Amino acid sequence: MRFILVTAALVGLVSCGGGRSSGVPSATGEISSACQSAGRSAASPELCGCVQSVANQTLNGRDQSRAAEFFSDPQLAQDTRQSDNPNSEAFWLRYKSFTELASQICVPVA
């Protein structure tokens, strides 16, 4: 159930767009590139840049590389979440915190 919620939050981050006000953080990087390349029509440079900015604050470079893969391989996200590997479990907790914060910062309130 948690996977569905986290995946929905990430999909929401990538699929929502527009309404950016000044002061929204923006950055370029691996997650921003993956976000823009994922083929979602509303994945604007502003939204993807905001998500990258949050990633820069919450994930190290290795975690960002791993998270960027989720955009092109959603099954990998599920496999990671369900893994019994302690490293994967620790990564998933960091990734979940990242997606929750990005949801708060980057998705405008309707």
Backbone as JSON, one array per atom type, in Angstrom:
{
  "sequence": "MRFILVTAALVGLVSCGGGRSSGVPSATGEISSACQSAGRSAASPELCGCVQSVANQTLNGRDQSRAAEFFSDPQLAQDTRQSDNPNSEAFWLRYKSFTELASQICVPVA",
  "N": [[0.82, -1.19, 0.0], [1.93, 1.24, 0.81], [3.79, 1.56, -1.21], [2.18, 2.14, -3.41], [1.15, 4.62, -2.67], [3.51, 6.16, -2.51], [4.47, 5.9, -5.1], [2.34, 7.08, -6.44], [2.62, 9.68, -5.49], [5.08, 10.36, -6.62], [4.47, 10.1, -9.35], [2.53, 12.04, -9.46], [4.12, 14.28, -8.98], [5.55, 14.37, -11.33], [3.61, 14.49, -13.27], [2.04, 16.71, -12.8], [1.86, 20.21, -13.41], [2.66, 23.61, -14.36], [1.58, 26.8, -13.06], [3.73, 27.74, -11.58], [5.33, 29.7, -9.23], [7.45, 32.53, -8.64], [10.4, 31.94, -6.76], [10.24, 29.23, -6.4], [12.3, 26.5, -5.99], [14.93, 25.5, -8.25], [16.85, 23.29, -10.26], [19.41, 21.61, -12.17], [20.15, 18.28, -13.24], [20.62, 14.72, -12.79], [18.13, 13.61, -11.99], [16.34, 15.59, -12.79], [16.76, 15.5, -15.57], [15.91, 12.85, -16.11], [13.26, 13.06, -15.34], [12.25, 14.91, -17.23], [12.63, 13.41, -19.52], [10.89, 11.35, -19.3], [8.53, 11.32, -20.67], [6.08, 12.36, -19.9], [3.5, 14.6, -20.38], [3.07, 16.95, -18.86], [5.38, 17.36, -17.5], [7.2, 19.73, -16.84], [10.08, 21.87, -17.43], [10.35, 23.5, -15.19], [9.0, 22.13, -13.11], [10.42, 19.68, -13.05], [12.95, 20.69, -12.49], [12.51, 21.7, -9.96], [12.0, 19.34, -8.52], [14.52, 18.18, -8.81], [16.01, 20.02, -7.33], [15.06, 19.54, -4.74], [15.92, 16.91, -4.5], [18.68, 17.35, -4.51], [18.97, 18.41, -1.99], [18.24, 16.34, -0.32], [19.1, 13.78, -1.12], [22.04, 11.85, -1.73], [24.56, 11.71, -4.35], [24.72, 9.06, -5.4], [22.27, 7.99, -4.53], [20.57, 9.68, -5.97], [21.13, 8.89, -8.6], [20.16, 6.29, -8.53], [17.44, 6.74, -7.95], [16.7, 8.17, -10.23], [16.54, 6.2, -12.14], [14.06, 5.08, -11.69], [12.2, 6.53, -13.11], [12.26, 5.59, -15.74], [11.97, 2.91, -15.34], [9.64, 1.72, -13.66], [9.1, -0.71, -12.38], [11.46, -1.34, -11.14], [11.44, 0.37, -8.98], [9.41, -0.77, -7.42], [10.55, -3.29, -6.94], [12.75, -2.51, -5.44], [11.53, -1.37, -3.2], [10.34, -3.62, -2.1], [12.45, -5.2, -1.43], [14.53, -7.25, 0.64], [17.03, -6.56, 1.26], [19.25, -4.85, 3.31], [20.53, -2.45, 2.52], [18.94, -1.61, 0.38], [16.54, -1.24, 1.73], [17.21, 0.88, 3.44], [17.83, 2.84, 1.55], [15.26, 3.1, 0.4], [13.81, 4.32, 2.45], [15.07, 6.82, 2.55], [14.48, 7.69, -0.03], [11.68, 7.77, 0.06], [11.3, 9.85, 1.91], [12.36, 11.93, 0.4], [10.49, 12.01, -1.79], [8.16, 12.72, -0.44], [8.79, 15.28, 0.58], [9.34, 16.63, -1.81], [6.81, 16.54, -2.97], [5.45, 18.31, -1.31], [6.79, 20.73, -1.73], [7.03, 21.15, -4.52], [4.62, 20.66, -5.94], [1.92, 22.54, -6.8], [-0.65, 23.94, -4.7], [-3.97, 23.16, -5.24]],
  "CA": [[0.0, 0.0, 0.0], [2.81, 2.4, 0.84], [4.39, 1.73, -2.53], [1.2, 2.8, -4.27], [1.1, 6.02, -2.27], [4.76, 6.83, -2.88], [4.49, 5.97, -6.56], [1.36, 8.1, -6.83], [3.22, 10.99, -5.2], [6.1, 10.63, -7.63], [3.77, 10.32, -10.62], [1.92, 13.36, -9.33], [5.17, 15.27, -9.16], [5.98, 14.42, -12.73], [2.5, 14.77, -14.18], [1.48, 18.04, -12.55], [2.72, 21.27, -13.93], [2.04, 24.93, -14.42], [1.33, 27.51, -11.82], [4.95, 27.98, -10.81], [5.55, 31.07, -8.81], [8.86, 32.78, -8.39], [10.79, 31.43, -5.47], [10.26, 27.78, -6.41], [13.67, 26.12, -6.29], [15.14, 24.82, -9.52], [18.22, 22.83, -10.47], [19.56, 20.61, -13.21], [20.86, 17.1, -12.79], [20.18, 13.43, -13.28], [16.69, 13.42, -11.76], [15.66, 16.54, -13.67], [16.83, 14.96, -16.93], [15.05, 11.67, -16.18], [11.89, 13.57, -15.25], [11.88, 15.5, -18.52], [12.69, 12.38, -20.56], [9.95, 10.28, -18.99], [7.42, 11.32, -21.62], [4.82, 12.88, -19.35], [3.29, 15.89, -21.04], [3.1, 18.09, -17.94], [6.67, 17.4, -16.81], [7.85, 20.95, -17.31], [11.42, 22.12, -16.89], [10.23, 24.09, -13.86], [8.65, 21.07, -12.16], [11.55, 18.75, -12.95], [14.01, 21.41, -11.81], [12.15, 21.76, -8.54], [12.22, 18.0, -7.98], [15.97, 18.03, -8.71], [16.47, 20.84, -6.21], [14.75, 18.8, -3.5], [16.83, 15.76, -4.48], [19.99, 17.85, -4.11], [18.94, 18.67, -0.55], [17.87, 15.18, 0.48], [19.72, 12.54, -1.58], [23.4, 11.97, -2.23], [24.66, 11.45, -5.78], [24.39, 7.66, -5.69], [20.81, 7.85, -4.38], [19.93, 10.36, -7.1], [21.26, 8.02, -9.77], [19.25, 5.16, -8.34], [16.07, 7.25, -8.06], [16.46, 8.56, -11.62], [16.19, 4.99, -12.89], [12.65, 4.78, -11.48], [11.4, 7.2, -14.13], [12.18, 4.74, -16.93], [11.72, 1.52, -14.94], [8.85, 1.72, -12.42], [9.21, -2.01, -11.71], [12.64, -1.26, -10.29], [11.0, 1.01, -7.73], [8.69, -1.76, -6.62], [11.52, -4.29, -6.5], [13.55, -1.88, -4.39], [10.68, -1.23, -2.01], [10.04, -4.94, -1.53], [13.69, -5.9, -1.17], [14.94, -7.52, 2.02], [18.41, -6.1, 1.38], [19.29, -3.69, 4.21], [20.89, -1.24, 1.77], [17.75, -1.18, -0.37], [15.57, -0.75, 2.7], [17.67, 2.21, 3.88], [17.62, 3.74, 0.41], [13.84, 3.35, 0.22], [13.39, 5.31, 3.46], [15.55, 8.13, 2.1], [13.71, 8.02, -1.24], [10.32, 8.12, 0.5], [11.38, 11.19, 2.49], [12.54, 12.83, -0.74], [9.24, 12.19, -2.55], [7.19, 13.45, 0.39], [9.18, 16.68, 0.61], [9.15, 17.18, -3.17], [5.36, 16.72, -3.14], [5.05, 19.49, -0.58], [7.44, 21.92, -2.26], [6.96, 21.32, -5.97], [3.28, 20.56, -6.49], [1.11, 23.66, -6.3], [-1.93, 23.65, -4.05], [-5.06, 23.45, -6.2]],
  "C": [[0.86, 1.26, 0.0], [3.44, 2.65, -0.51], [3.45, 2.48, -3.46], [1.13, 4.28, -3.94], [2.34, 6.77, -2.7], [4.84, 6.96, -4.4], [3.51, 7.02, -7.06], [1.91, 9.5, -6.58], [4.25, 11.34, -6.26], [5.47, 10.89, -8.99], [3.1, 11.69, -10.59], [2.93, 14.47, -9.52], [5.49, 15.46, -10.63], [4.83, 14.84, -13.63], [1.86, 16.13, -13.96], [2.41, 19.09, -13.13], [1.98, 22.59, -13.91], [1.94, 25.57, -13.06], [2.58, 27.76, -10.99], [5.05, 29.45, -10.45], [7.04, 31.28, -8.64], [9.18, 32.3, -6.98], [10.75, 29.91, -5.38], [11.67, 27.36, -6.78], [13.78, 25.38, -7.61], [16.61, 24.45, -9.64], [18.23, 21.87, -11.64], [20.36, 19.44, -12.65], [20.2, 15.85, -13.32], [18.67, 13.21, -13.11], [15.9, 14.36, -12.66], [15.64, 16.02, -15.11], [15.91, 13.75, -17.09], [13.58, 12.08, -16.15], [11.42, 14.11, -16.59], [11.83, 14.47, -19.63], [11.64, 11.3, -20.38], [8.72, 10.27, -19.89], [6.09, 11.79, -21.07], [4.65, 14.32, -19.81], [3.42, 17.09, -20.11], [4.42, 18.19, -17.17], [7.47, 18.56, -17.36], [9.26, 21.07, -16.77], [11.37, 22.69, -15.47], [9.94, 23.02, -12.8], [9.83, 20.13, -11.96], [12.74, 19.4, -12.26], [13.76, 21.52, -10.32], [12.41, 20.41, -7.87], [13.72, 17.75, -7.82], [16.52, 18.82, -7.54], [16.23, 20.14, -4.88], [15.68, 17.58, -3.39], [18.22, 16.19, -4.03], [20.08, 18.08, -2.61], [18.8, 17.4, 0.27], [18.58, 13.88, 0.1], [21.16, 12.79, -2.02], [23.42, 11.57, -3.72], [24.3, 10.03, -6.17], [22.89, 7.42, -5.57], [20.07, 8.53, -5.52], [20.0, 9.51, -8.36], [20.27, 6.86, -9.7], [17.79, 5.61, -8.52], [15.74, 7.64, -9.5], [16.05, 7.37, -12.47], [14.7, 4.66, -12.76], [11.76, 5.41, -12.54], [11.23, 6.32, -15.36], [11.86, 3.29, -16.6], [10.96, 1.47, -13.62], [8.91, 0.39, -11.67], [10.41, -2.03, -10.77], [12.3, -0.62, -8.95], [10.29, 0.0, -6.84], [9.64, -2.84, -6.1], [12.37, -3.76, -5.35], [12.76, -1.79, -3.1], [10.47, -2.57, -1.33], [11.29, -5.73, -1.15], [13.93, -6.11, 0.32], [16.39, -7.1, 2.27], [18.44, -4.85, 2.26], [19.66, -2.38, 3.5], [19.7, -0.71, 0.98], [16.69, -0.62, 0.57], [15.94, 0.65, 3.17], [17.49, 3.23, 2.77], [16.15, 4.08, 0.29], [13.32, 4.38, 1.23], [13.84, 6.71, 3.06], [14.76, 8.6, 0.88], [12.29, 8.46, -0.88], [10.3, 9.53, 1.11], [11.53, 12.24, 1.39], [11.22, 13.07, -1.47], [8.2, 12.96, -1.75], [7.52, 14.94, 0.42], [8.97, 17.33, -0.76], [7.66, 17.41, -3.44], [4.88, 17.99, -2.46], [5.58, 20.77, -1.23], [7.08, 22.19, -3.71], [5.57, 21.28, -6.58], [2.43, 21.69, -5.92], [-0.2, 23.18, -5.66], [-3.03, 24.07, -5.02], [-6.08, 24.39, -5.61]]
}
